[in-house]
Amino acid sequence: MTSLAEAPPKTNLLPSELVQERAEFERQPESVIKLLLDRVQRGYRRGIDDDGHKVGLAFDAGGMAGVVSGAMAQELEPTGILNVVDGFYGLSAGGFNALYIAAGQIQEGIGIYTDVFPDNGFIDMPKVVPPQKPTMSLDVLRDTVYKTRKLNVKKIVEEKIPVILGATDLSDPLKRPVIFRSTDLRPEEADKLIEQAIAGSHIPVVAGEPVALENGKRYTDATMSWSSTVELARTDGCTDVLSLSNSAFDSKEPSSGMKSATFVIGRFGDRYLDKNSPELPKLYQGPSLGEWVFHPLDSLARRICDAIVGDTGWYWDVNKYSDVLKRKTESEKLFRNQVFVEDGVNVERVYPPDIPELPELLTMDRKRLLAGVRAGSLAVKNTILSLGHKNPVESVPAPETQTA
């Protein structure tokens, strides 16, 4: 299946266009932070000036670990960089980071993680015995962003600040990845941005039924159809992306056990998506004889999965979660570099230092969340001080020497 990031083939190109296309393909990586600092010095004005680059600030998904990338943005604010990016991009929790930061409410946004969520029942972590699944209350999330830490989305829309959110549309199995743009809304519709961000942050199973928006469609977590926020920014036409990671740099190849777990997770994710999506005509169902010939392992995997969990409805033409994980795995090979080019787009990744206290998806421990704030802040300081380093861990002090 064609990747989201792959552009349609071009035909009848003139020689000059071929040269330009080849130059884009052979583009060399360069620091996006340097590019943005140059913009600050020149007095670049978002939406007015054009220097040939469309630069996105991308916030990783990651649930409560999103406090890390939020803290990175807080550290970037004094540099002026936040004022000269062309758009704010976010998936899942990263979508709320993008909204709070675009609205100029960074302290409120970080405070949600460290001061509000640990005590307001947003995530309920049951006891291990008897085993129960954790639950996430979207009503609590909604109350937080509308009241407790009111998000000024009207400012974003009125000032035409581009915030781009991803989500997974369950109403159309052939077009599951969707994009919501703040610039598509009128000021009186600004609250739609909050509902769109909630829809894209719905964690399957944990957060209950998928989110239904006023358009009649149902949505679930953005990461079920988008492999990364870099992919989202690239699809929106960014030429350069400053990508803020919530997890530490990892140079290791995935173990065989991790690969097996990813395979199983991908198949069950496919099952979830298809169970909650309308059925397609049999025309779209597989595997056919040709697919058995050209995709024997995938075809066998489908049959095995069907036998274990029932008919997965594994259509060959749809955007499957297992395909998302494959794209994510390929991207993560590039993510092992701090600066790289992916499909012609220049990307710089900022990683927090690798400390055991880093918060994870459903972390509710305030101490770990505050450690995430310190780690995010330190990551940006080190990155700016060590521009030119290819390996992000080269500029990070050992865990025992780190300070806030």
C-alpha positions in Angstrom: 0.0 0.0 0.0 1.3 3.5 -0.8 2.6 5.4 2.1 0.8 8.6 3.1 4.1 10.4 2.7 4.6 9.3 -0.9 3.6 12.0 -3.4 1.7 11.0 -6.5 4.0 10.3 -9.5 4.8 13.3 -11.7 4.7 13.1 -15.4 5.9 15.3 -18.3 8.4 17.1 -16.2 10.6 19.7 -17.9 14.4 19.3 -17.5 14.5 22.2 -15.0 11.8 20.5 -12.9 13.7 17.2 -13.0 16.8 19.0 -11.7 14.8 20.7 -8.9 13.1 17.4 -8.0 16.5 15.6 -7.8 17.9 18.5 -5.7 15.0 18.1 -3.2 15.6 14.3 -3.1 19.3 14.8 -2.4 18.7 17.5 0.2 21.3 17.5 3.0 20.1 17.7 6.7 20.6 21.0 8.5 19.7 22.3 11.9 16.1 23.5 12.0 16.8 25.4 15.2 19.5 27.4 13.4 17.0 28.2 10.6 14.5 29.4 13.2 17.0 31.5 15.1 18.0 33.2 11.8 14.4 34.0 11.3 14.2 35.6 14.8 17.2 37.8 14.0 15.7 38.8 10.7 12.3 39.7 12.3 10.4 37.0 10.3 6.6 37.5 10.4 4.5 34.3 10.3 1.9 34.4 7.5 3.5 37.5 5.9 7.2 36.7 5.1 8.3 33.9 2.8 11.9 32.6 2.9 11.2 29.4 0.9 10.6 27.2 4.0 7.5 26.1 5.7 8.6 25.1 9.2 6.5 23.1 11.6 6.9 22.7 15.3 5.8 19.1 16.0 4.7 17.7 19.4 4.9 13.9 19.8 2.0 11.8 21.1 2.5 10.1 24.4 -0.2 10.7 26.9 1.1 12.1 30.2 4.7 11.9 28.8 3.6 15.0 26.8 4.7 17.1 29.7 8.3 16.6 28.4 7.7 18.2 25.0 5.6 20.9 26.7 8.6 21.8 28.8 10.8 21.9 25.7 8.5 24.5 24.2 8.6 26.5 27.4 12.4 26.5 27.2 12.2 27.6 23.5 9.9 30.5 24.2 12.6 33.1 25.4 14.5 32.5 22.1 11.6 33.8 20.0 11.4 30.5 18.0 7.7 30.0 18.9 6.8 33.2 17.1 8.5 32.3 13.8 7.4 28.7 13.2 4.8 28.5 10.4 2.5 26.0 12.3 2.0 23.9 15.4 1.5 20.2 14.9 0.2 17.6 17.3 -1.1 14.1 17.6 -3.1 12.9 20.7 -1.6 14.6 23.8 0.7 16.5 21.5 -2.4 18.2 20.0 -3.2 19.8 23.4 0.4 20.9 23.7 0.2 22.5 20.3 -3.1 24.3 21.2 -1.9 25.7 24.6 1.4 26.8 23.2 -0.1 28.4 20.1 -2.4 30.3 22.4 0.5 31.6 24.5 -0.7 29.5 27.6 2.4 27.4 28.1 2.2 27.5 31.9 -1.4 26.5 31.9 -0.7 23.7 29.5 2.2 22.2 31.6 0.1 22.7 34.8 -2.5 20.3 33.5 0.0 17.5 33.6 1.7 18.4 36.9 -1.0 20.1 39.0 -4.4 18.9 37.6 -4.4 15.5 36.1 -2.7 13.6 39.1 -5.7 14.5 41.3 -8.8 15.1 39.2 -9.6 11.5 38.1 -8.6 11.9 34.5 -7.0 8.5 34.6 -7.9 5.8 37.0 -5.2 3.2 37.6 -6.9 0.2 39.3 -5.2 -2.2 41.5 -3.2 -5.1 39.9 -5.2 -7.7 41.8 -7.8 -8.4 40.5 -6.5 -7.3 37.1 -8.4 -4.5 35.6 -7.8 -2.1 32.7 -7.1 1.6 33.4 -9.7 4.0 32.4 -9.6 7.6 31.0 -12.4 10.1 31.4 -12.8 12.3 28.4 -15.4 14.3 30.4 -12.8 15.2 33.0 -10.5 16.2 30.1 -13.2 18.3 28.6 -14.0 20.0 31.9 -10.3 20.8 32.4 -9.7 22.5 29.0 -13.0 24.4 29.1 -13.0 25.5 32.8 -10.1 24.5 35.1 -7.4 25.5 32.6 -9.5 27.3 30.1 -7.9 27.0 26.6 -8.2 30.3 24.6 -8.9 28.7 21.2 -10.7 31.8 20.0 -7.3 33.7 20.1 -5.8 31.0 17.9 -8.6 31.3 15.3 -8.9 35.1 15.4 -5.2 35.6 15.0 -5.0 32.9 12.3 -2.3 30.9 14.1 -2.0 27.6 12.2 -2.6 24.6 14.6 -2.8 21.3 12.8 -4.2 18.2 14.6 -4.4 14.6 13.5 -7.1 12.1 14.2 -8.4 8.7 13.0 -11.7 8.7 11.3 -13.6 5.5 11.9 -16.4 6.3 9.4 -14.4 5.6 6.3 -12.0 2.7 6.4 -10.3 3.9 3.1 -9.5 7.3 4.5 -8.8 7.0 8.2 -6.0 9.6 8.7 -7.6 13.0 8.9 -6.3 16.6 9.5 -8.1 19.3 11.5 -6.8 22.9 10.9 -7.5 25.9 13.0 -7.4 28.1 9.9 -10.5 26.3 8.6 -12.6 27.7 11.4 -14.4 31.0 12.0 -14.0 32.7 15.5 -17.5 31.6 16.5 -16.5 28.0 15.7 -13.3 28.0 17.8 -14.5 25.5 20.3 -14.5 22.9 17.6 -10.8 22.8 17.9 -11.1 21.5 21.5 -13.5 18.8 20.4 -11.3 17.8 17.5 -8.3 17.6 19.9 -10.3 15.4 22.3 -11.4 13.2 19.4 -7.8 12.7 18.3 -6.8 11.9 21.9 -9.3 9.1 22.5 -7.2 6.0 23.6 -9.0 2.9 22.3 -10.6 0.7 25.1 -9.1 2.9 27.9 -11.3 5.9 27.0 -14.5 4.1 26.3 -16.5 4.6 23.1 -15.0 6.5 20.2 -15.8 10.3 20.1 -18.6 11.4 17.9 -18.3 15.0 16.5 -21.2 17.1 15.2 -20.4 16.0 11.6 -21.8 12.6 12.6 -18.5 10.8 12.3 -16.7 8.9 15.0 -13.0 9.3 15.8 -10.3 7.6 17.8 -6.6 8.3 18.7 -4.6 9.9 16.0 -1.7 7.4 16.4 -4.0 4.7 15.0 -3.6 6.1 11.6 -0.6 8.5 11.8 2.9 7.1 12.4 4.3 10.3 13.8 3.7 14.0 14.0 6.5 14.4 11.5 4.4 12.5 9.1 1.5 14.9 9.8 3.6 18.0 9.2 5.1 16.5 6.1 1.6 15.7 4.7 0.6 19.3 5.4 3.5 20.6 3.2 6.2 21.4 5.7 9.7 21.6 4.3 11.3 21.6 7.7 10.2 20.2 11.1 11.4 20.8 14.6 10.3 17.6 16.3 10.0 17.5 20.1 10.2 14.0 21.5 8.7 12.8 24.8 11.0 9.8 25.1 14.8 9.5 25.4 17.1 8.8 22.4 17.5 5.0 21.8 20.2 3.7 19.5 19.3 0.1 19.9 17.6 -2.1 17.3 14.3 -3.5 18.5 14.7 -7.0 20.0 12.9 -10.0 18.4 10.5 -10.0 21.4 9.7 -6.4 20.8 9.1 -7.1 17.1 6.8 -9.9 18.0 4.9 -7.8 20.4 4.5 -5.0 17.8 3.2 -7.6 15.3 0.5 -8.8 17.8 -0.4 -5.2 18.8 -0.7 -4.2 15.1 -3.1 -7.1 14.4 -5.3 -6.3 17.4 -5.3 -2.7 16.4 -6.5 -3.7 13.0 -9.2 -5.7 14.7 -10.3 -2.7 16.8 -10.4 -0.3 13.8 -12.4 -2.7 11.6 -14.8 -3.6 14.4 -15.6 0.1 14.8 -15.7 1.0 11.1 -18.5 0.3 8.5 -18.1 -2.8 6.5 -16.8 -2.6 3.0 -18.2 -4.5 0.0 -16.7 -7.9 -0.5 -14.9 -6.4 -3.5 -12.4 -4.9 -1.0 -11.9 -8.1 1.1 -8.8 -10.3 0.8 -6.7 -12.2 0.6 -7.3 -13.2 -3.0 -5.3 -15.8 -4.9 -3.0 -13.0 -6.1 -2.4 -11.7 -2.6 -1.6 -15.3 -1.4 1.1 -15.3 -4.2 2.6 -11.9 -3.6 1.9 -11.5 0.2 2.1 -15.1 1.5 3.3 -14.2 5.0 0.7 -11.5 5.5 -2.0 -13.7 4.1 -1.1 -16.5 6.5 -0.9 -14.0 9.4 -4.4 -12.9 8.6 -5.8 -16.4 8.6 -4.0 -17.2 12.0 -5.3 -13.9 13.5 -8.8 -14.8 12.2 -8.6 -18.1 13.9 -7.6 -16.6 17.2 -9.7 -13.5 17.6 -12.3 -14.0 14.9 -12.7 -12.4 11.5 -10.5 -9.3 11.6 -12.1 -7.7 8.5 -8.5 -7.2 7.3 -9.2 -5.4 4.1 -6.3 -4.9 1.8 -7.1 -1.4 0.5 -7.7 0.2 3.9 -5.3 2.2 6.1 -4.4 -0.5 8.8 -2.9 0.1 12.2 -0.3 -2.6 11.3 0.7 -0.5 8.3 1.1 2.5 10.6 3.4 0.6 12.9 5.5 -0.4 9.8 5.9 3.2 8.8 6.7 4.1 12.4 9.4 1.5 12.5 11.0 2.8 9.3 10.9 6.4 10.5 12.5 5.5 13.8 15.5 4.3 12.0 16.0 7.9 10.8 14.9 9.2 14.3 18.2 7.7 15.6 19.8 10.8 14.1 19.2 14.2 15.6 19.1 15.9 12.2 18.0 14.0 9.1 16.0 14.3 5.8 12.9 12.1 5.3 11.2 12.2 1.9 12.7 15.6 1.2 11.7 17.1 4.5 14.5 18.4 6.8 13.9 17.3 10.4 15.6 18.1 13.7 14.6 16.0 16.7 15.1 17.1 20.3 15.3 14.3 22.9 15.1 14.4 26.7 18.0 12.9 28.6 17.6 9.2 29.3 16.7 9.1 33.0 14.6 6.5 34.7 12.2 9.1 36.1 10.8 10.1 32.7 7.0 9.9 32.7 5.2 7.4 30.5 1.8 7.1 28.8 -0.4 6.8 32.0 2.0 8.2 34.6 0.1 9.8 37.5 3.0 10.3 39.8 3.6 14.1 40.3 7.4 13.6 41.0 7.9 11.8 37.7 5.9 14.5 35.9 8.1 17.2 37.4 11.1 15.2 36.4 9.8 15.3 32.9 9.6 19.1 33.0 13.2 19.3 34.1 14.3 16.8 31.4 12.5 18.7 28.6 14.0 22.0 29.7 17.5 20.5 29.9 17.2 18.9 26.5 16.6 22.2 24.8 19.4 24.0 26.7 21.8 21.3 25.6 20.6 21.2 22.0 21.0 25.0 21.6 24.4 24.9 23.3 25.7 22.1 21.1 24.3 22.9 17.6 26.1 20.7 15.1 26.2 17.5 17.2 24.7 14.5 15.3 24.1 12.3 18.3 21.8 14.0 20.9 23.2 12.1 23.8 26.7 13.6 23.2 25.4 16.9 24.8 23.5 15.3 27.7 25.3 15.0 31.0 25.1 11.7 32.9 21.9 11.2 34.9 23.6 11.7 38.3 25.0 15.1 37.3 21.7 16.5 35.8 20.2 19.5 37.4 17.0 21.4 36.8 
